[in-house]
Amino acid sequence: MKKIITVGLFNLLLLNSLIATDNQNLVIRTESGDSIVMEIVPEESFSDVVERIKTALAVHDAEAGIEQIETAPQEIVVNYMAAPSEFVLYAAKSNASAQRSYWKEVAPQEKEVISYICRTLSKESLRKLLSLKKKLKDTGDKVEHLHPLRFAMCIWSDEELKACAAQIQDRGWVWGEFANGLTTSLEKENNAGNLTQAQIDHFAATVHIDSMVITPILKEKRWKDFVKTLIKLVPRKGSTGRYDA
């Protein structure tokens, strides 16, 4: 079971039904990869649990010497996986005005934009792409706010878009521009401290690639190798040639 829940500090979402009927351990994975273990009980509402998560994260950040940004309302974004004996959460505090949030899911209209870009780059003639260059740039600006790993997740969790990425790789300057867009974005978020182990682990689990394979590539800032590795190693389902044209 997997869900994304966004909880604004001034607008807590009450989801009492989320709490299990039996006592369970709550394992919080912070953005730095640390673990915080809490016990939850059936009597607690979801808002109570969220408050405890907020407190635990604040204590963790204080002990780790992480500066708190208070210039805009913050949010806690929680992704959890429920196992028989515990919840495992990836929790992060983010400032939407300061950086792109990995923990915010891609909206349907944003996925449509990414799909259009990938299909166009993989299927249109090189001459046609030259005439579409400005339109593609303007279209890409609509998803510039997305975290690069979320952008990549959108591609490598969709069978057709996986095929599109593989086709783009064989298209010379088209591949160069596509890869450069991702690598520039990855470099920017890495420099901002917004490319964490918790994000990498969650991304890897979602697209079904070994985190141990992509982690050193990302830590060494081999951005284009990261994209090539996704094309090569992320598994494709069904007939792998059905989108190849």
N, C-alpha and C positions, 0 to 999 in steps of 0.2 A: 504494500500500500504506500503510495507516495503522493504528497500534496505540497503545494506552495501556499503559505499563509503570510500575508503582509499585515503587520500590526502597527499602525501609527501610534506614536506616544500619546496623542491627544484624541485618539479614536479607536479604543481597543475593541477588537472583534470578539464577542462572547460566543464561544463554541463549546458549551458544556458537554455535549455528546462525544467530544473527541477523547475525553479522559477515560481510560480503561476501567473496567469493573474490578480489577485486582491491582494490588500494589505493583508498580513497575519502576525500574530504574530509568532515569532520563539522562542520556549521555549527550552532552552538548559539545559539538566540535566547533571550536572558534576559527576565525579566519586564519590565525597563525598556526592552526593544526593542533592546538592544545585540547585536552578533554576535561570537561567539568561534569561530575556525576551528581545527580540529584535523585531523590526518591519522590514519586508522586503517589497520591492516594485517591480513591474514588470520590472522597468528599470535596476535593478541590475543583473549582471551576477552571475553565481554560484561562480566564482573565487572571486568576490567581497564579497559575503556572507561568503565564507571560510575565507577570510582575517579578516572579522569582528569577526568571531567565534574565530580565533586565538588570536585576541586582547582581546576579552572578557574573554577567558580562562586565558590568561597571567595576566590580571588585577585581576581576581578572585584568582589565585594562589598567587599573590603578597600580596593581602589583607589577605589571609588565612595563609600566612607565609610558603607556600609550596616551598621547594627548587627546583630550576630549574636545570635539568641535561643536560649539553651541550657537553658531551663527544662523542656523536654520533648523526647523523642526526635523528631528531624526525619526527613523523608522527602524523596526527590527524585522528582518525578513528571515523566516524560518522554513527550512525544507526538512521534512522528517520522513523516516522509514520505520514502520512499526514491525517489530519482531515479536515472537511469542513472549519474551521475557523483558524486553526493553524497547524504548524509543531511541533512535539515533537521530539527532538533530544537527543540521548545519546552520548555525545562527550567526548573524552579523548585524552590526549597527551600521547604517549608512547615512550619508548626507547627499540627497539627490542633486543638490545644486553644486556639490564639490566634485563628484566623480560619477562615472557610470556604474550602476549597481548590477553586479553579476546575478544577484539573487532575485531580480525582477524578471518574470517570464516574458517571452516575446509575445506580443499581442497578435491576433489573427491577421490584422491588416499589415502589420510589420512583416509577418511571414510571407504574405502575398508579395510585398516589395522585394524581399530577398529571393523568392522563387522567380519573379520576373527577371531580376538581374542575372541569376544563374542560367536560366533557360535561354535568355537572349545571348549571353556571352558564349554559350556552348553550341548554339544552333544557327545563329545568323551568320551570313557570309562576312568575311573580313571587310569588304567594301561597305556593306550595310552598317557594320559596327562603327566605322569611321563617321558615318553620317548621324549615328545615334549617340555619339560620344557625349555631347552636352546633355541630352535627355537622360542618359545613364548616370551621369554625374549628379544631376538634379534629383534623380530618383534615389541614388545612394545617400544623398544628404538627409533623406527622410528617416534613415535608420542609423545615422551617424552617432546617435545617442546610445545605441546598444553596446553593451560590453562585448569585446571581441570573441570571448569564449561562448557567449550566448548566440552571437551571430554564427559562429562555427557550429554550435550545437544544432541550430536550426537546419543547417545544411546536412550535417552528418547523422541526423536522426530521421531523415527523409530519403527513401530509396531513390526517387527520381533525381533529387538534388545531389546525392552521392555520385550518381552517374554523370551529372552535369559537371561536377568538379573534376572528375577524371578526364572528361572530354576537354575542358578548359586547359588542363595541364599540357595538352598537346597542341596548343594554338599560339605558340610564339609570343608576340607582344601582348596578346589578350591575357595569357597566363601571367605575364609580368605585372600587368596593371592590377589583375585580380589579387595576386599574392602580395603585391606591395600595399594594397589597401588594408589587408589583414595584418601584415607585419608592422605597418606604421601604427595601427591601433593597439596591437599587442605591446609594442615598445612604449607607447604613451602610458598605458595602464600599468605596465611594469615599473616605469619610472615614478608613477604616483603611488606605488605600494599597493596597487589594486589587482595584483595577480598572485593570489595566495595558494598555499597547498590545499586548503579546504576547497577552494574553487576548482583547482585542477582535479582533485579526487572526485568531486561531484560530477564534473564534466566527463571524466573518463568512465565513470559508472553509467552515465546516461547514454553515451554513444557506444558503449561496449568495447573499450580499448583498455589495455593494462596501464594503470596510472604510473607504474614503475618505468614504462617505456617512454611516455611523453614528459614526465617530470624533469629528467636531466636535460632534455632538448630545450624545454622552456627555461630552465634555470640558467642554461648556457646561452640563452637569447638567440637560439638558432631558429628564428621564426619561420623561414621558408621551409626548413626541414620539418618543422612541426606540421605545416600544411601538407607537405608531401607524405608524411607518415600517416596522417589521417586518411588520405586518399588510398594509400597502400594497405593499411591494416584494419581500418574500421570495417567490420563484416557487412556484407550485403546479403539481403534475404531474397529467396525465390530465384527466378531466372535473372542472373546478373546482367544479361544483355538486352533485357526488354526495353530499357530506356536509351540504349545506345543506338544512335542513328547518324 
